[in-house]
Amino acid sequence: MAARHLRTRRFSSPAAIAATAAVGVALAVGGTVGAVRLTSAEPPAGPVAVQTPPSTPAATSAAPSPTASASPSASLIPSPKATASPKASRTQAASRSKARTAFPSPTAKKTSSPKVVDSGSCGASFYAEGQMTANGETFDPNALTAAHKTLPFNTKVRVTNPDNGKSVVVRINDRGPFIEGRCLDLSRAAFATIAATGLGHVNVRYEVLG
């Protein structure tokens, strides 16, 4: 107990505390000075180059800015003034917008050849005097008509000249001729169609058409 008490008294004396504090201060100052000397002895560190990736603004600066592309000198796109404004397209009416179908091409009507109800051969002459016909018409030498003894009026007769193959269709509107061997008296125009009027009369083949 006595030794314990003595140790307590030694550490608690003012002189011991002062000595201990002085040693601590000396150690602290020496360590600081040494650290300063070691730091000042090392060569100063040079600047370190740090490679950084290109920033986003730098990358985008290479591309043409909207302002540059909009200017006529920096862009190949013609300016709005140089480009003609499109005209408004015309809209067709609903009836004209429908699909058109091709109309069938007109076909020639088939006309059946008239039926021959009678035929024969006889002599034919012509007349050109202006007079009334038997059916009450005024005789027209330029019309394709003829006179027959018995055929009904308005009967169509095809008259053919066998010497040249020419034929003409006449309408019966008069009576005659009253000369033996002749069955038809043609108008001047009808006779001139199949023969020369200078002949006066020719032998013909006739066909009565029904």
C-alpha positions as CSV (number, residue, x, y, z in Angstrom):
1,M,0.0,0.0,0.0
2,A,2.9,2.3,0.8
3,A,4.6,1.7,-2.6
4,R,1.3,2.2,-4.3
5,H,0.9,5.4,-2.5
6,L,4.4,6.5,-3.5
7,R,3.8,5.8,-7.2
8,T,0.7,7.9,-7.1
9,R,2.4,10.7,-5.5
10,R,5.3,10.6,-8.1
11,F,3.1,10.8,-11.1
12,S,0.9,13.4,-9.6
13,S,3.8,15.8,-8.7
14,P,4.0,19.0,-10.7
15,A,7.5,18.5,-11.7
16,A,6.9,15.1,-13.2
17,I,3.9,16.4,-15.1
18,A,5.9,19.3,-16.5
19,A,8.8,17.0,-17.5
20,T,6.4,14.6,-19.2
21,A,4.7,17.5,-21.1
22,A,8.1,18.9,-22.2
23,V,9.2,15.5,-23.6
24,G,5.9,15.2,-25.5
25,V,6.2,18.7,-27.0
26,A,9.8,18.0,-28.0
27,L,8.7,14.7,-29.7
28,A,5.8,16.5,-31.4
29,V,8.0,19.3,-32.7
30,G,10.7,17.0,-33.9
31,G,8.2,14.8,-35.8
32,T,6.7,17.8,-37.5
33,V,10.1,19.2,-38.5
34,G,11.2,15.8,-39.8
35,A,8.0,15.5,-41.8
36,V,8.6,19.0,-43.3
37,R,12.1,18.1,-44.2
38,L,11.1,14.8,-45.8
39,T,8.4,16.6,-47.8
40,S,10.7,19.4,-48.9
41,A,13.4,16.9,-50.0
42,E,11.1,15.2,-52.5
43,P,11.0,16.8,-55.9
44,P,7.8,18.6,-56.6
45,A,5.3,16.6,-58.6
46,G,4.9,17.8,-62.2
47,P,1.5,18.3,-63.9
48,V,-0.1,15.1,-64.7
49,A,-1.8,14.9,-68.2
50,V,-5.2,13.4,-67.8
51,Q,-6.8,12.1,-71.0
52,T,-10.5,12.7,-70.9
53,P,-13.0,11.4,-73.5
54,P,-14.4,14.1,-75.8
55,S,-17.3,15.7,-74.3
56,T,-20.7,15.6,-75.8
57,P,-20.7,19.3,-76.9
58,A,-17.4,18.7,-78.8
59,A,-18.9,15.8,-80.7
60,T,-22.0,17.6,-81.6
61,S,-20.1,20.7,-82.7
62,A,-18.7,18.7,-85.6
63,A,-22.1,18.1,-87.0
64,P,-23.8,21.1,-88.7
65,S,-25.9,23.0,-86.4
66,P,-29.6,23.6,-87.2
67,T,-28.8,27.2,-87.9
68,A,-26.0,26.3,-90.3
69,S,-28.2,23.8,-92.2
70,A,-31.0,26.3,-92.4
71,S,-28.8,28.9,-94.1
72,P,-28.8,28.7,-98.0
73,S,-25.0,29.0,-98.2
74,A,-24.2,26.1,-95.9
75,S,-26.8,23.7,-97.2
76,L,-27.5,22.1,-100.6
77,I,-31.2,22.3,-100.0
78,P,-32.7,25.1,-102.1
79,S,-34.1,28.0,-100.1
80,P,-37.9,28.2,-99.9
81,K,-37.8,31.2,-102.2
82,A,-36.1,29.2,-105.0
83,T,-38.5,26.2,-104.7
84,A,-41.8,26.7,-106.4
85,S,-44.7,26.1,-104.1
86,P,-46.7,23.0,-105.2
87,K,-50.0,23.8,-106.7
88,A,-53.2,22.5,-105.1
89,S,-54.2,19.3,-106.8
90,R,-57.6,19.2,-108.4
91,T,-59.9,16.7,-107.0
92,Q,-62.3,14.9,-109.3
93,A,-65.9,14.6,-108.7
94,A,-67.1,11.4,-107.2
95,S,-68.8,10.4,-110.4
96,R,-65.5,10.8,-112.3
97,S,-63.3,9.0,-109.8
98,K,-65.1,5.7,-110.4
99,A,-63.3,3.1,-112.5
100,R,-64.2,3.5,-116.1
101,T,-65.2,0.5,-118.1
102,A,-64.5,0.2,-121.7
103,F,-67.5,0.6,-123.9
104,P,-68.1,-2.2,-126.3
105,S,-67.0,-1.3,-129.8
106,P,-69.9,-0.9,-132.1
107,T,-70.4,-3.9,-134.2
108,A,-71.8,-3.7,-137.7
109,K,-75.3,-4.9,-137.8
110,K,-75.7,-8.1,-139.8
111,T,-78.1,-7.4,-142.6
112,S,-79.5,-10.5,-144.1
113,S,-79.5,-10.4,-147.9
114,P,-83.0,-10.0,-149.3
115,K,-84.8,-13.1,-150.3
116,V,-85.1,-13.7,-154.1
117,V,-88.7,-14.7,-154.8
118,D,-88.5,-14.7,-158.6
119,S,-85.9,-14.4,-161.3
120,G,-85.5,-14.5,-165.0
121,S,-84.1,-12.8,-168.1
122,C,-85.5,-10.3,-170.6
123,G,-84.8,-7.1,-172.4
124,A,-84.6,-3.8,-170.6
125,S,-84.8,-0.3,-172.0
126,F,-85.0,3.2,-170.5
127,Y,-87.2,6.3,-170.7
128,A,-86.5,9.9,-169.7
129,E,-89.7,11.8,-170.5
130,G,-91.2,13.9,-167.7
131,Q,-94.6,12.5,-166.9
132,M,-96.7,11.1,-164.1
133,T,-96.0,7.5,-163.1
134,A,-98.7,4.9,-162.7
135,N,-98.7,5.1,-158.9
136,G,-99.2,8.9,-159.0
137,E,-95.6,10.0,-158.5
138,T,-93.9,12.6,-160.7
139,F,-91.4,10.7,-162.8
140,D,-87.8,11.4,-161.9
141,P,-85.2,10.3,-164.5
142,N,-82.4,10.5,-161.9
143,A,-84.2,8.2,-159.4
144,L,-83.5,4.4,-159.4
145,T,-87.0,3.3,-160.5
146,A,-88.5,1.1,-163.2
147,A,-91.7,0.2,-164.9
148,H,-93.1,-3.4,-165.0
149,K,-96.3,-4.8,-166.3
150,T,-97.5,-6.8,-163.3
151,L,-95.2,-6.5,-160.3
152,P,-96.8,-4.6,-157.3
153,F,-95.7,-1.1,-156.8
154,N,-92.6,-0.5,-154.5
155,T,-91.3,-4.0,-155.3
156,K,-87.5,-4.1,-155.3
157,V,-85.9,-5.7,-158.3
158,R,-82.2,-6.3,-158.8
159,V,-81.2,-5.9,-162.5
160,T,-77.8,-7.3,-163.6
161,N,-76.1,-6.8,-167.0
162,P,-74.5,-10.2,-167.7
163,D,-72.1,-8.6,-170.2
164,N,-70.2,-6.6,-167.5
165,G,-71.6,-7.9,-164.2
166,K,-72.9,-4.5,-163.1
167,S,-76.2,-4.5,-161.2
168,V,-78.7,-2.0,-159.8
169,V,-81.7,-2.3,-157.5
170,V,-84.7,-0.4,-158.7
171,R,-88.2,0.2,-157.2
172,I,-91.2,-0.5,-159.3
173,N,-93.5,2.7,-159.5
174,D,-94.8,2.5,-163.1
175,R,-96.3,0.2,-165.8
176,G,-94.6,-0.9,-169.0
177,P,-92.9,-1.4,-171.3
178,F,-95.4,-2.3,-173.9
179,I,-92.9,-3.7,-176.4
180,E,-92.5,-7.4,-177.1
181,G,-89.4,-9.0,-175.6
182,R,-88.9,-6.3,-172.9
183,C,-90.1,-6.7,-169.3
184,L,-88.5,-3.7,-167.7
185,D,-88.3,0.0,-168.6
186,L,-85.7,1.6,-166.4
187,S,-85.2,5.2,-165.5
188,R,-82.3,6.9,-167.3
189,A,-80.1,6.8,-164.1
190,A,-80.8,3.1,-163.4
191,F,-80.0,2.2,-167.0
192,A,-76.8,4.2,-167.0
193,T,-75.6,2.3,-163.9
194,I,-75.4,-1.0,-165.8
195,A,-74.9,0.1,-169.4
196,A,-74.3,3.0,-171.7
197,T,-77.5,4.9,-172.6
198,G,-76.4,5.0,-176.2
199,L,-77.3,1.3,-176.5
200,G,-81.0,2.0,-176.0
201,H,-81.7,-1.5,-174.6
202,V,-79.8,-4.5,-173.3
203,N,-80.6,-8.1,-172.2
204,V,-80.6,-8.3,-168.4
205,R,-81.1,-10.8,-165.6
206,Y,-83.6,-9.7,-163.0
207,E,-84.3,-11.0,-159.5
208,V,-87.4,-10.0,-157.6
209,L,-86.5,-9.4,-153.9
210,G,-89.0,-10.2,-151.2
